Amino acid sequence: MSRRRQHPSEATSRAVERSAGELSTLASQRMEEHLRWYRDLSAEERSQVGLVAQAGISQFIAWFHQEESHPPSAISIFANAPQELTRSVSLRQTLDLVRTVVDVVESRVEGLAAPGDEQLLRESVLRFSREIAFAAAEVYAGAAEARGAWDARLEALVVDAVLRGEADDSMQSRASALGWGELADVTFVVGSTPTASGGAVPAVDDLRRAVRQHGVEALAIVQRSRLIAILGGTRDAPRVVEAVADCFGPGPIVLGPTVPHLFAAGRSARAALSGLAAAPAWPDAPRVLESDAVLPERALAGDPPARRILVDRIHRPLAGAGHTPLLRTATAYLEHGGSLEATARVLFVHPNTVRYRLGRISDVTGYDLTTPREAWAVRIALSLGRLAATPASTATAVSAGSAGSAGPAGFDGRGSAGDGGPPATPRTPQLRPRTTDRSPLEETSKLSPTTS
């Protein structure tokens, strides 16, 4: 049951009601003078903000005349404001607007209130302004919740399109809605989901807030046990990921190569996911590593892009014209366990020549053969390059020979006369290669009779 409250005199009520237009005009002038963000708004947006201020003053006057002690309901003030206004005017700016209107009304209290009603009018203004602030917070919280849910769905769709490599018009439209249409320098990052974060939503929110502290935008989702993020607006992604590594779960965090824009992020995603799958093969791998750091492991796992990159970076330059001595030196150095003297003896050169060539190999390929891990990468790259350079006819012959020897004599793998298949083709006896280490002369003398 509502209770009666103290009411102003009739003179005060009439004065406040007559001043509605004047107070609205003074509030607009005060905002124009003191609020820079208000001056930066478009004419349409300023008009909408002015309507909100007028609605607030009118609502206050209506509540001020009420007989019952109902709490003021200021939520209707924002009912006619367009939803888009919450994007151009922030909650902080709305509170600035409330503060400005309250200051205007308080400055007119002495002229509006009848003698003895001054304190009542001030308290009423302050009470109503508090309700306006709470109502504004409620409006912005609802808008933020709706926008957050919609943005989360858009983020999931965009990241899923990147994972599938579908850079089509729908992805471009969704990325533009998220503000990523013109964002440059994009990096795909993947790691495990933190186990103590309380679920997918806190993990994504924590990561997004952390990267924004470094001036970087992020699209993030949780996909099963993986926390996936697409960072935009930075060319120093490893530094940023090192700073926010605690947002990920245990295990390696792998970064793909930085690409110019979001629509090329599929290449970065494939490299990062391949690197995450291959990272366990490197026991001493750092927690945060780039996908190129595990190129050898990716190549061994059967990743075609990794194999191609290794061949292009290492084998092809060394096998090019003018670098044949470097290729021979790299091969000999690796085959002899990284020994300068042994390599020099095999190549019939001075050890200083080997040192010079090792430096040239590092300049040409970017890999230092004196470092065990980089030497291992070069060894794999050279092997892959030799396999790629193997003539197709040789590989076909090897495959055909393996297929021909798969069954017993008289069976060619396509059936036999007994089971309804074509008759087996008679085989021509093949001469077996000599397996002895003796020379032909020694073999002849062994088979000929001994002469006395």
C-alpha positions as CSV (number, residue, x, y, z in Angstrom):
1,M,0.0,0.0,0.0
2,S,1.5,3.4,-1.0
3,R,1.8,6.2,1.5
4,R,1.2,9.9,1.0
5,R,4.2,12.1,0.7
6,Q,4.8,15.8,1.1
7,H,3.6,17.7,-1.9
8,P,4.7,21.1,-3.1
9,S,2.4,24.1,-3.0
10,E,0.1,24.9,-6.0
11,A,2.3,27.9,-6.9
12,T,5.4,25.7,-7.1
13,S,3.6,23.1,-9.2
14,R,2.3,25.7,-11.7
15,A,5.8,27.3,-11.9
16,V,7.5,24.0,-12.6
17,E,4.9,23.1,-15.2
18,R,5.2,26.4,-17.0
19,S,9.0,26.2,-17.1
20,A,9.1,22.9,-19.1
21,G,10.0,24.5,-22.4
22,E,12.5,26.9,-20.8
23,L,14.2,24.1,-18.9
24,S,14.5,22.0,-22.1
25,T,16.0,25.0,-24.0
26,L,18.5,25.7,-21.2
27,A,19.5,22.1,-21.1
28,S,20.2,22.0,-24.8
29,Q,22.3,25.2,-24.5
30,R,24.2,23.8,-21.6
31,M,25.0,20.5,-23.5
32,E,26.1,22.5,-26.5
33,E,28.5,24.6,-24.4
34,H,29.9,21.9,-22.1
35,L,29.6,18.5,-23.8
36,R,32.0,18.1,-26.7
37,W,30.6,14.7,-27.7
38,Y,27.2,16.3,-28.1
39,R,28.6,18.9,-30.5
40,D,30.3,16.1,-32.6
41,L,26.9,14.3,-33.1
42,S,25.0,14.7,-36.3
43,A,22.0,17.0,-36.5
44,E,19.6,14.0,-36.4
45,E,21.4,12.5,-33.4
46,R,21.4,15.8,-31.5
47,S,17.7,16.0,-32.1
48,Q,17.1,12.6,-30.7
49,V,19.2,13.4,-27.6
50,G,17.1,16.6,-27.2
51,L,13.9,14.6,-27.3
52,V,15.2,12.3,-24.6
53,A,16.0,15.4,-22.4
54,Q,12.5,16.9,-23.0
55,A,10.9,13.5,-22.2
56,G,12.8,13.4,-19.0
57,I,11.7,16.9,-17.9
58,S,8.1,16.1,-18.8
59,Q,8.2,12.9,-16.9
60,F,9.6,14.7,-13.9
61,I,6.8,17.3,-13.9
62,A,4.2,14.5,-14.2
63,W,5.7,12.6,-11.2
64,F,6.1,15.9,-9.2
65,H,2.3,16.4,-9.4
66,Q,1.4,12.8,-8.3
67,E,-0.6,12.5,-5.1
68,E,0.7,9.0,-4.2
69,S,4.2,8.2,-3.2
70,H,5.0,6.0,-6.2
71,P,8.6,5.8,-7.1
72,P,9.4,7.6,-10.3
73,S,9.4,5.4,-13.4
74,A,12.0,6.9,-15.8
75,I,12.2,3.9,-18.2
76,S,9.5,5.4,-20.4
77,I,11.9,8.3,-21.1
78,F,14.0,6.0,-23.4
79,A,11.0,4.3,-24.9
80,N,10.9,6.5,-28.0
81,A,14.7,6.7,-28.4
82,P,15.9,4.6,-31.4
83,Q,18.0,1.6,-30.7
84,E,20.8,3.0,-32.8
85,L,21.2,5.8,-30.4
86,T,22.9,3.4,-27.9
87,R,25.7,2.9,-30.5
88,S,26.4,6.7,-31.0
89,V,25.8,7.7,-27.3
90,S,27.5,5.7,-24.6
91,L,26.2,5.1,-21.1
92,R,28.8,7.5,-19.7
93,Q,27.6,10.2,-22.1
94,T,24.0,9.6,-21.1
95,L,25.0,10.1,-17.5
96,D,26.6,13.4,-18.5
97,L,23.3,14.3,-20.1
98,V,21.4,13.5,-16.9
99,R,23.9,15.5,-14.8
100,T,23.5,18.5,-17.1
101,V,19.7,18.5,-16.9
102,V,19.9,18.2,-13.1
103,D,22.3,21.1,-12.9
104,V,19.9,23.2,-15.0
105,V,16.9,22.4,-12.9
106,E,18.8,23.0,-9.6
107,S,20.0,26.4,-10.9
108,R,16.3,27.4,-11.3
109,V,15.1,26.1,-8.0
110,E,15.1,29.6,-6.3
111,G,13.0,31.0,-9.1
112,L,10.6,28.1,-9.5
113,A,9.9,27.0,-5.9
114,A,7.6,29.0,-3.6
115,P,8.9,30.0,-0.2
116,G,9.5,26.9,1.8
117,D,9.4,24.5,-1.2
118,E,13.1,24.9,-2.2
119,Q,14.4,21.8,-0.3
120,L,11.5,19.7,-1.5
121,L,12.1,20.6,-5.1
122,R,15.8,19.9,-4.9
123,E,15.2,16.4,-3.3
124,S,12.6,15.6,-5.9
125,V,15.0,16.4,-8.7
126,L,17.8,14.4,-7.2
127,R,15.5,11.4,-6.6
128,F,14.2,11.5,-10.1
129,S,17.7,11.8,-11.6
130,R,18.7,8.7,-9.7
131,E,15.9,6.8,-11.3
132,I,16.9,8.1,-14.7
133,A,20.4,6.9,-14.2
134,F,19.2,3.4,-13.2
135,A,16.8,3.4,-16.2
136,A,19.6,4.4,-18.6
137,A,21.8,1.6,-17.2
138,E,19.0,-0.9,-17.7
139,V,18.5,0.2,-21.3
140,Y,22.2,0.0,-22.1
141,A,22.5,-3.3,-20.4
142,G,19.7,-4.8,-22.5
143,A,21.2,-3.3,-25.7
144,A,24.6,-4.7,-24.8
145,E,23.3,-8.1,-24.0
146,A,21.3,-8.3,-27.3
147,R,24.3,-6.9,-29.2
148,G,26.7,-9.3,-27.5
149,A,24.6,-12.3,-28.3
150,W,24.3,-11.3,-31.9
151,D,28.0,-10.4,-32.2
152,A,28.9,-13.8,-30.7
153,R,26.8,-15.6,-33.4
154,L,28.5,-13.5,-36.1
155,E,31.9,-14.2,-34.6
156,A,31.3,-17.9,-34.6
157,L,30.1,-17.8,-38.2
158,V,33.1,-15.8,-39.4
159,V,35.6,-18.0,-37.6
160,D,33.9,-21.1,-38.9
161,A,34.2,-19.6,-42.5
162,V,37.9,-19.0,-41.9
163,L,38.4,-22.5,-40.8
164,R,36.6,-23.8,-43.9
165,G,38.4,-21.4,-46.2
166,E,35.2,-19.9,-47.4
167,A,36.0,-16.2,-48.1
168,D,32.7,-15.5,-49.8
169,D,30.3,-12.5,-49.9
170,S,28.4,-13.7,-46.7
171,M,31.6,-13.8,-44.8
172,Q,32.5,-10.3,-46.0
173,S,29.1,-9.0,-44.9
174,R,29.4,-10.5,-41.4
175,A,33.0,-9.3,-41.0
176,S,32.0,-5.8,-42.0
177,A,29.1,-5.9,-39.4
178,L,31.8,-6.8,-36.8
179,G,34.0,-3.9,-37.9
180,W,36.6,-6.2,-39.5
181,G,36.0,-5.3,-43.1
182,E,39.0,-3.0,-43.4
183,L,41.2,-4.4,-40.6
184,A,44.7,-5.4,-41.7
185,D,47.4,-7.7,-40.3
186,V,45.4,-10.7,-39.3
187,T,46.9,-13.7,-37.4
188,F,45.2,-17.0,-36.5
189,V,46.0,-18.3,-33.0
190,V,45.0,-21.7,-31.5
191,G,45.6,-23.3,-28.1
192,S,43.7,-25.4,-25.6
193,T,40.7,-24.1,-23.6
194,P,41.4,-23.2,-20.0
195,T,39.9,-25.7,-17.6
196,A,39.3,-23.4,-14.7
197,S,37.6,-20.6,-16.6
198,G,34.0,-21.7,-15.9
199,G,33.1,-22.4,-19.5
200,A,33.5,-21.2,-23.0
201,V,32.0,-17.7,-22.5
202,P,34.3,-16.6,-19.7
203,A,37.3,-17.9,-21.6
204,V,36.4,-16.0,-24.8
205,D,35.6,-12.8,-22.8
206,D,38.8,-12.9,-20.8
207,L,40.9,-13.4,-24.0
208,R,39.1,-10.6,-25.8
209,R,39.5,-8.1,-22.9
210,A,43.2,-9.1,-22.5
211,V,44.1,-8.4,-26.2
212,R,42.2,-5.2,-26.3
213,Q,44.5,-3.9,-23.5
214,H,47.3,-4.1,-26.1
215,G,45.3,-2.2,-28.8
216,V,44.4,-5.4,-30.7
217,E,41.0,-6.6,-31.9
218,A,40.1,-10.3,-31.6
219,L,37.5,-12.7,-32.8
220,A,37.4,-15.7,-30.5
221,I,35.4,-18.9,-30.1
222,V,35.8,-22.2,-28.2
223,Q,35.7,-25.3,-30.5
224,R,35.6,-28.5,-28.4
225,S,38.9,-28.4,-26.4
226,R,40.5,-25.6,-28.5
227,L,40.4,-21.9,-27.9
228,I,40.6,-20.2,-31.2
229,A,41.4,-16.5,-31.7
230,I,41.9,-14.3,-34.8
231,L,43.9,-11.2,-34.0
232,G,43.7,-8.2,-36.1
233,G,45.6,-4.9,-36.3
234,T,49.1,-6.0,-35.2
235,R,52.2,-7.1,-36.9
236,D,53.7,-8.2,-33.6
237,A,51.3,-11.0,-32.8
238,P,53.8,-13.2,-30.9
239,R,54.4,-10.4,-28.4
240,V,50.7,-10.0,-27.8
241,V,50.1,-13.7,-27.4
242,E,53.0,-14.0,-25.0
243,A,51.3,-11.4,-22.9
244,V,47.9,-13.1,-22.9
245,A,49.1,-16.7,-22.7
246,D,47.4,-17.2,-19.4
247,C,44.0,-16.9,-21.1
248,F,44.7,-20.3,-22.8
249,G,44.8,-23.7,-21.2
250,P,47.9,-25.9,-20.8
251,G,50.0,-26.9,-23.8
252,P,51.4,-25.2,-26.8
253,I,49.9,-22.0,-28.4
254,V,50.5,-21.9,-32.1
255,L,50.3,-18.8,-34.3
256,G,49.8,-19.0,-38.1
257,P,51.6,-16.5,-40.4
258,T,50.3,-13.0,-40.4
259,V,48.2,-12.3,-43.5
260,P,47.1,-8.9,-45.0
261,H,43.4,-9.2,-44.2
262,L,40.7,-11.5,-42.8
263,F,39.8,-12.9,-46.2
264,A,43.2,-14.5,-46.4
265,A,43.1,-15.9,-42.9
266,G,42.4,-19.4,-44.1
267,R,46.0,-19.9,-44.9
268,S,47.0,-18.8,-41.4
269,A,44.4,-21.1,-39.9
270,R,45.6,-24.1,-41.8
271,A,49.2,-23.5,-40.8
272,A,48.3,-22.9,-37.1
273,L,46.1,-26.0,-36.8
274,S,48.8,-28.1,-38.5
275,G,51.4,-26.7,-36.1
276,L,49.2,-27.5,-33.1
277,A,48.9,-31.1,-34.2
278,A,52.6,-31.5,-34.9
279,A,53.9,-29.6,-31.8
280,P,53.9,-32.7,-29.5
281,A,56.7,-34.1,-31.7
282,W,59.0,-31.4,-30.3
283,P,59.4,-32.1,-26.6
284,D,61.3,-28.9,-25.9
285,A,59.0,-26.6,-27.9
286,P,58.3,-23.2,-26.2
287,R,54.7,-22.6,-25.1
288,V,54.1,-19.9,-27.7
289,L,55.5,-20.8,-31.1
290,E,54.8,-19.9,-34.7
291,S,53.7,-22.5,-37.2
292,D,57.0,-22.1,-39.2
293,A,58.9,-23.2,-36.1
294,V,57.5,-26.8,-36.4
295,L,57.9,-27.1,-40.2
296,P,59.9,-30.3,-39.9
297,E,57.3,-31.9,-37.6
298,R,54.5,-30.8,-39.9
299,A,56.3,-32.2,-42.9
300,L,56.8,-35.6,-41.1
301,A,53.1,-35.5,-40.3
302,G,52.3,-35.3,-44.0
303,D,51.4,-31.6,-44.3
304,P,51.9,-30.7,-48.0
305,P,52.3,-27.0,-47.5
306,A,55.0,-27.5,-44.9
307,R,56.9,-29.8,-47.3
308,R,56.6,-27.3,-50.1
309,I,57.8,-24.5,-47.9
310,L,60.9,-26.5,-46.7
311,V,61.8,-27.4,-50.3
312,D,61.3,-23.8,-51.6
313,R,63.3,-22.3,-48.7
314,I,66.2,-24.7,-48.5
315,H,66.6,-27.3,-51.3
316,R,65.6,-25.2,-54.3
317,P,68.0,-22.3,-53.5
318,L,70.9,-24.7,-52.9
319,A,70.1,-26.7,-56.0
320,G,70.0,-23.6,-58.1
321,A,72.7,-22.5,-60.6
322,G,75.9,-21.5,-59.0
323,H,75.1,-23.0,-55.6
324,T,76.0,-26.7,-56.3
325,P,79.1,-26.5,-54.0
326,L,76.8,-25.3,-51.2
327,L,74.5,-28.2,-51.7
328,R,77.3,-30.7,-51.7
329,T,78.8,-29.1,-48.6
330,A,75.5,-29.2,-46.8
331,T,75.0,-32.9,-47.7
332,A,78.5,-33.9,-46.6
333,Y,78.4,-31.8,-43.4
334,L,75.1,-33.5,-42.3
335,E,76.2,-37.0,-43.3
336,H,79.4,-36.6,-41.3
337,G,77.8,-35.5,-38.1
338,G,78.7,-31.8,-38.4
339,S,82.4,-32.4,-38.5
340,L,84.4,-29.7,-40.3
341,E,87.5,-31.9,-40.8
342,A,85.6,-34.9,-42.1
343,T,83.6,-32.7,-44.5
344,A,86.7,-31.1,-45.7
345,R,88.4,-34.5,-46.4
346,V,85.4,-35.7,-48.3
347,L,85.2,-32.6,-50.4
348,F,89.0,-32.2,-50.8
349,V,88.9,-28.7,-49.5
350,H,90.3,-26.8,-46.5
351,P,88.2,-26.7,-43.3
352,N,88.1,-22.9,-43.6
353,T,86.4,-23.4,-47.0
354,V,83.8,-25.5,-45.3
355,R,83.3,-22.7,-42.7
356,Y,82.8,-20.2,-45.4
357,R,80.3,-22.3,-47.2
358,L,78.3,-22.9,-44.1
359,G,78.0,-19.2,-43.7
360,R,76.9,-18.9,-47.3
361,I,74.3,-21.6,-46.7
362,S,72.9,-19.7,-43.8
363,D,72.7,-16.5,-45.9
364,V,71.0,-18.3,-48.8
365,T,68.5,-20.4,-46.8
366,G,68.2,-18.7,-43.4
367,Y,69.2,-21.9,-41.6
368,D,72.4,-22.4,-39.6
369,L,73.7,-25.9,-39.9
370,T,75.8,-25.5,-36.7
371,T,72.5,-25.4,-34.8
372,P,71.2,-29.0,-34.2
373,R,67.5,-28.2,-34.8
374,E,68.1,-26.1,-37.9
375,A,70.4,-28.7,-39.2
376,W,67.7,-31.3,-38.7
377,A,65.3,-29.1,-40.7
378,V,67.8,-28.8,-43.5
379,R,68.3,-32.6,-43.6
380,I,64.5,-33.1,-43.9
381,A,64.3,-30.4,-46.6
382,L,67.1,-31.9,-48.7
383,S,65.5,-35.3,-48.5
384,L,62.1,-33.9,-49.5
385,G,63.8,-32.0,-52.4
386,R,65.5,-35.2,-53.7
387,L,62.2,-37.0,-53.6
388,A,60.5,-34.2,-55.4
389,A,63.3,-34.3,-58.0
390,T,62.9,-38.0,-58.6
391,P,61.7,-38.6,-62.2
392,A,58.1,-39.8,-62.5
393,S,59.1,-42.8,-64.6
394,T,61.4,-44.1,-61.8
395,A,58.6,-43.9,-59.3
396,T,56.2,-45.6,-61.7
397,A,58.6,-48.4,-62.4
398,V,59.1,-49.0,-58.7
399,S,55.4,-49.1,-58.1
400,A,54.9,-51.5,-61.0
401,G,57.6,-53.8,-59.7
402,S,56.0,-53.9,-56.3
403,A,52.6,-54.7,-57.7
404,G,54.0,-57.4,-59.9
405,S,55.7,-59.2,-57.0
406,A,52.6,-59.2,-54.8
407,G,51.4,-62.7,-55.7
408,P,52.8,-66.2,-56.3
409,A,54.0,-67.4,-59.6
410,G,51.3,-67.6,-62.2
411,F,49.1,-65.0,-60.4
412,D,49.3,-61.4,-61.6
413,G,46.8,-60.0,-59.1
414,R,43.9,-59.8,-61.6
415,G,42.7,-63.4,-61.3
416,S,43.5,-66.7,-63.0
417,A,42.0,-69.1,-65.3
418,G,40.6,-71.2,-62.5
419,D,38.6,-68.3,-60.9
420,G,37.1,-66.9,-64.1
421,G,39.7,-64.2,-64.6
422,P,42.0,-63.7,-67.6
423,P,44.7,-66.3,-68.0
424,A,48.0,-65.5,-66.3
425,T,50.7,-64.2,-68.6
426,P,53.8,-66.4,-68.6
427,R,56.7,-64.7,-67.0
428,T,60.1,-64.4,-68.6
429,P,62.8,-65.6,-66.2
430,Q,64.7,-62.6,-64.9
431,L,68.5,-62.7,-64.4
432,R,69.3,-62.0,-60.8
433,P,72.0,-59.4,-60.1
434,R,75.3,-60.7,-58.8
435,T,75.6,-60.3,-55.1
436,T,79.2,-61.1,-54.7
437,D,81.9,-58.5,-54.1
438,R,84.4,-60.3,-56.4
439,S,85.3,-59.0,-59.7
440,P,84.2,-60.9,-62.9
441,L,87.8,-62.3,-63.5
442,E,87.7,-63.8,-60.0
443,E,84.4,-65.5,-60.7
444,T,85.6,-67.0,-64.0
445,S,88.8,-68.4,-62.4
446,K,86.7,-70.0,-59.7
447,L,84.5,-71.9,-62.1
448,S,87.3,-73.1,-64.6
449,P,89.2,-76.4,-64.0
450,T,92.5,-76.1,-62.3
451,T,95.5,-76.7,-64.6
452,S,98.6,-78.3,-63.5
